[in-house]
Amino acid sequence: MPTPSAALPRELDFAVDRAATPARMNRAMLYIVAWLRRVESVQPDFLFAIEQLKGIGLDRLNEVLTPIFLDAEAIATQLATIQAAWLAGDPLEQLLAQLDTQVTARLADIDASVAHQLAAQNIAVAAQLAAAAATIAAVPTRAERAFITGSF
């Protein structure tokens, strides 16, 4: 079984060199600071990962909602035309009934399409979030790294 000092680097091993001179202490502190800087430099940038996920989610929503918005805009134009004709007093009862049926059917198609597209996007975003969470969970905490490296 190795001695506790066998796991320590030479700069920190007081069992080997017991001198407590300022120069010796400065070397020990410089070693610790350099080690901490190395550890901090390899930590993942969680904020960057979160921003990437937000961007992906917003892009997916934009892909789904833009066609829906354009369809709704076209329907609004059709409805404005129908309203203008109705206000002008033209005999449109039969035409209005036909258009109402067509508009209702089109809105039902759009609702079904939106539901399908949103469900597919939810699955894709959930998979991406799960992958990101797994990546983040795979990064050991400082306590775990200390345990693994034996530097408590």
Short mmCIF file of the C-alpha atoms (twelve columns), coordinates in Angstrom:
data_MODEL
# 
_entry.id   MODEL 
# 
loop_
_atom_site.group_PDB 
_atom_site.id 
_atom_site.type_symbol 
_atom_site.label_atom_id 
_atom_site.label_alt_id 
_atom_site.label_comp_id 
_atom_site.label_asym_id 
_atom_site.label_seq_id 
_atom_site.Cartn_x 
_atom_site.Cartn_y 
_atom_site.Cartn_z 
_atom_site.pdbx_PDB_model_num 
ATOM 1   C CA . MET A 1   0.000   0.000  0.000   1 
ATOM 2   C CA . PRO A 2   1.507   3.355  -1.008  1 
ATOM 3   C CA . THR A 3   2.163   5.954  1.633   1 
ATOM 4   C CA . PRO A 4   0.038   9.115  1.560   1 
ATOM 5   C CA . SER A 5   3.038   11.132 0.397   1 
ATOM 6   C CA . ALA A 6   3.522   8.839  -2.625  1 
ATOM 7   C CA . ALA A 7   0.378   10.343 -4.218  1 
ATOM 8   C CA . LEU A 8   1.569   13.929 -3.697  1 
ATOM 9   C CA . PRO A 9   3.667   15.802 -6.213  1 
ATOM 10  C CA . ARG A 10  7.177   16.784 -5.147  1 
ATOM 11  C CA . GLU A 11  6.159   20.457 -4.714  1 
ATOM 12  C CA . LEU A 12  3.546   19.524 -2.069  1 
ATOM 13  C CA . ASP A 13  5.183   16.546 -0.361  1 
ATOM 14  C CA . PHE A 14  6.308   17.807 3.064   1 
ATOM 15  C CA . ALA A 15  7.308   14.282 4.098   1 
ATOM 16  C CA . VAL A 16  10.172  14.521 1.594   1 
ATOM 17  C CA . ASP A 17  11.080  18.194 2.119   1 
ATOM 18  C CA . ARG A 18  9.955   19.641 5.463   1 
ATOM 19  C CA . ALA A 19  11.387  23.123 4.829   1 
ATOM 20  C CA . ALA A 20  8.791   25.820 5.392   1 
ATOM 21  C CA . THR A 21  10.710  28.638 3.795   1 
ATOM 22  C CA . PRO A 22  8.855   31.356 1.874   1 
ATOM 23  C CA . ALA A 23  10.372  30.105 -1.378  1 
ATOM 24  C CA . ARG A 24  9.209   26.528 -0.643  1 
ATOM 25  C CA . MET A 25  5.703   27.752 0.261   1 
ATOM 26  C CA . ASN A 26  5.561   29.908 -2.890  1 
ATOM 27  C CA . ARG A 27  6.460   26.872 -5.035  1 
ATOM 28  C CA . ALA A 28  3.712   24.852 -3.330  1 
ATOM 29  C CA . MET A 29  1.129   27.609 -3.842  1 
ATOM 30  C CA . LEU A 30  2.174   28.127 -7.485  1 
ATOM 31  C CA . TYR A 31  1.733   24.394 -8.077  1 
ATOM 32  C CA . ILE A 32  -1.783  24.483 -6.542  1 
ATOM 33  C CA . VAL A 33  -2.808  27.586 -8.516  1 
ATOM 34  C CA . ALA A 34  -1.524  26.087 -11.783 1 
ATOM 35  C CA . TRP A 35  -3.414  22.858 -11.091 1 
ATOM 36  C CA . LEU A 36  -6.649  24.752 -10.351 1 
ATOM 37  C CA . ARG A 37  -6.311  26.779 -13.553 1 
ATOM 38  C CA . ARG A 38  -5.885  23.570 -15.569 1 
ATOM 39  C CA . VAL A 39  -8.984  22.071 -13.956 1 
ATOM 40  C CA . GLU A 40  -11.050 25.203 -14.563 1 
ATOM 41  C CA . SER A 41  -9.951  25.373 -18.203 1 
ATOM 42  C CA . VAL A 42  -11.396 21.945 -19.020 1 
ATOM 43  C CA . GLN A 43  -14.818 22.541 -17.518 1 
ATOM 44  C CA . PRO A 44  -17.513 22.687 -20.223 1 
ATOM 45  C CA . ASP A 45  -19.190 25.971 -20.950 1 
ATOM 46  C CA . PHE A 46  -22.711 25.220 -19.716 1 
ATOM 47  C CA . LEU A 47  -24.106 28.620 -20.682 1 
ATOM 48  C CA . PHE A 48  -22.938 28.082 -24.268 1 
ATOM 49  C CA . ALA A 49  -24.643 24.664 -24.330 1 
ATOM 50  C CA . ILE A 50  -27.873 26.174 -22.986 1 
ATOM 51  C CA . GLU A 51  -27.786 28.952 -25.607 1 
ATOM 52  C CA . GLN A 52  -27.252 26.350 -28.339 1 
ATOM 53  C CA . LEU A 53  -30.275 24.380 -27.126 1 
ATOM 54  C CA . LYS A 54  -32.388 27.546 -27.062 1 
ATOM 55  C CA . GLY A 55  -31.286 28.366 -30.606 1 
ATOM 56  C CA . ILE A 56  -32.143 24.878 -31.840 1 
ATOM 57  C CA . GLY A 57  -35.549 25.037 -30.168 1 
ATOM 58  C CA . LEU A 58  -36.332 28.461 -31.609 1 
ATOM 59  C CA . ASP A 59  -35.218 27.377 -35.089 1 
ATOM 60  C CA . ARG A 60  -37.502 24.342 -34.908 1 
ATOM 61  C CA . LEU A 61  -40.442 26.457 -33.739 1 
ATOM 62  C CA . ASN A 62  -39.813 28.912 -36.563 1 
ATOM 63  C CA . GLU A 63  -39.811 26.063 -39.105 1 
ATOM 64  C CA . VAL A 64  -43.166 24.864 -37.812 1 
ATOM 65  C CA . LEU A 65  -44.911 28.183 -37.174 1 
ATOM 66  C CA . THR A 66  -43.954 30.093 -40.342 1 
ATOM 67  C CA . PRO A 67  -46.063 27.947 -42.718 1 
ATOM 68  C CA . ILE A 68  -48.944 28.033 -40.251 1 
ATOM 69  C CA . PHE A 69  -48.741 31.819 -40.048 1 
ATOM 70  C CA . LEU A 70  -48.718 32.105 -43.860 1 
ATOM 71  C CA . ASP A 71  -51.784 29.837 -44.091 1 
ATOM 72  C CA . ALA A 72  -53.593 31.893 -41.455 1 
ATOM 73  C CA . GLU A 73  -52.698 35.081 -43.325 1 
ATOM 74  C CA . ALA A 74  -54.169 33.663 -46.562 1 
ATOM 75  C CA . ILE A 75  -57.349 32.648 -44.739 1 
ATOM 76  C CA . ALA A 76  -57.625 36.134 -43.225 1 
ATOM 77  C CA . THR A 77  -57.394 37.626 -46.722 1 
ATOM 78  C CA . GLN A 78  -60.125 35.296 -47.966 1 
ATOM 79  C CA . LEU A 79  -62.337 36.177 -45.013 1 
ATOM 80  C CA . ALA A 80  -61.807 39.908 -45.619 1 
ATOM 81  C CA . THR A 81  -62.880 39.435 -49.238 1 
ATOM 82  C CA . ILE A 82  -65.990 37.562 -48.149 1 
ATOM 83  C CA . GLN A 83  -66.826 40.252 -45.587 1 
ATOM 84  C CA . ALA A 84  -66.390 43.032 -48.145 1 
ATOM 85  C CA . ALA A 85  -68.694 41.254 -50.589 1 
ATOM 86  C CA . TRP A 86  -71.259 40.627 -47.860 1 
ATOM 87  C CA . LEU A 87  -71.189 44.250 -46.746 1 
ATOM 88  C CA . ALA A 88  -71.691 45.355 -50.381 1 
ATOM 89  C CA . GLY A 89  -75.063 43.570 -50.301 1 
ATOM 90  C CA . ASP A 90  -74.349 40.989 -53.012 1 
ATOM 91  C CA . PRO A 91  -76.505 37.830 -52.763 1 
ATOM 92  C CA . LEU A 92  -73.868 35.490 -51.375 1 
ATOM 93  C CA . GLU A 93  -75.784 33.142 -49.107 1 
ATOM 94  C CA . GLN A 94  -74.906 30.001 -51.018 1 
ATOM 95  C CA . LEU A 95  -71.371 31.184 -51.692 1 
ATOM 96  C CA . LEU A 96  -70.908 32.042 -48.035 1 
ATOM 97  C CA . ALA A 97  -72.082 28.580 -46.983 1 
ATOM 98  C CA . GLN A 98  -69.642 26.964 -49.433 1 
ATOM 99  C CA . LEU A 99  -66.780 29.150 -48.326 1 
ATOM 100 C CA . ASP A 100 -67.622 28.548 -44.686 1 
ATOM 101 C CA . THR A 101 -67.438 24.797 -45.302 1 
ATOM 102 C CA . GLN A 102 -64.140 25.158 -47.166 1 
ATOM 103 C CA . VAL A 103 -62.636 27.416 -44.516 1 
ATOM 104 C CA . THR A 104 -63.757 25.118 -41.710 1 
ATOM 105 C CA . ALA A 105 -62.266 22.102 -43.483 1 
ATOM 106 C CA . ARG A 106 -59.014 23.992 -44.148 1 
ATOM 107 C CA . LEU A 107 -58.762 25.083 -40.521 1 
ATOM 108 C CA . ALA A 108 -59.278 21.484 -39.398 1 
ATOM 109 C CA . ASP A 109 -56.472 20.393 -41.767 1 
ATOM 110 C CA . ILE A 110 -54.210 23.101 -40.371 1 
ATOM 111 C CA . ASP A 111 -55.004 22.103 -36.788 1 
ATOM 112 C CA . ALA A 112 -54.143 18.469 -37.545 1 
ATOM 113 C CA . SER A 113 -50.953 19.484 -39.355 1 
ATOM 114 C CA . VAL A 114 -49.870 21.747 -36.493 1 
ATOM 115 C CA . ALA A 115 -50.519 19.050 -33.916 1 
ATOM 116 C CA . HIS A 116 -48.497 16.540 -35.930 1 
ATOM 117 C CA . GLN A 117 -45.599 18.931 -36.555 1 
ATOM 118 C CA . LEU A 118 -45.463 20.093 -32.936 1 
ATOM 119 C CA . ALA A 119 -45.462 16.506 -31.689 1 
ATOM 120 C CA . ALA A 120 -42.571 15.663 -33.997 1 
ATOM 121 C CA . GLN A 121 -40.662 18.767 -32.907 1 
ATOM 122 C CA . ASN A 122 -41.299 17.988 -29.227 1 
ATOM 123 C CA . ILE A 123 -39.813 14.535 -29.701 1 
ATOM 124 C CA . ALA A 124 -36.752 15.947 -31.492 1 
ATOM 125 C CA . VAL A 125 -36.177 18.685 -28.912 1 
ATOM 126 C CA . ALA A 126 -36.679 16.210 -26.053 1 
ATOM 127 C CA . ALA A 127 -34.060 13.919 -27.577 1 
ATOM 128 C CA . GLN A 128 -31.626 16.822 -27.938 1 
ATOM 129 C CA . LEU A 129 -32.269 17.933 -24.359 1 
ATOM 130 C CA . ALA A 130 -31.734 14.375 -23.111 1 
ATOM 131 C CA . ALA A 131 -28.449 14.147 -25.006 1 
ATOM 132 C CA . ALA A 132 -27.315 17.489 -23.585 1 
ATOM 133 C CA . ALA A 133 -28.328 16.433 -20.076 1 
ATOM 134 C CA . ALA A 134 -26.378 13.187 -20.475 1 
ATOM 135 C CA . THR A 135 -23.319 15.155 -21.620 1 
ATOM 136 C CA . ILE A 136 -23.597 17.521 -18.675 1 
ATOM 137 C CA . ALA A 137 -24.181 14.649 -16.238 1 
ATOM 138 C CA . ALA A 138 -21.073 12.867 -17.553 1 
ATOM 139 C CA . VAL A 139 -18.815 15.714 -16.386 1 
ATOM 140 C CA . PRO A 140 -17.532 14.806 -12.910 1 
ATOM 141 C CA . THR A 141 -17.994 17.293 -10.089 1 
ATOM 142 C CA . ARG A 142 -15.008 18.774 -8.312  1 
ATOM 143 C CA . ALA A 143 -15.562 16.356 -5.429  1 
ATOM 144 C CA . GLU A 144 -15.657 13.388 -7.830  1 
ATOM 145 C CA . ARG A 145 -12.478 14.581 -9.587  1 
ATOM 146 C CA . ALA A 146 -10.787 14.989 -6.221  1 
ATOM 147 C CA . PHE A 147 -11.820 11.452 -5.252  1 
ATOM 148 C CA . ILE A 148 -10.679 10.009 -8.600  1 
ATOM 149 C CA . THR A 149 -7.318  11.758 -8.540  1 
ATOM 150 C CA . GLY A 150 -6.856  11.207 -4.812  1 
ATOM 151 C CA . SER A 151 -6.255  14.913 -4.203  1 
ATOM 152 C CA . PHE A 152 -8.721  15.604 -1.402  1 
# 
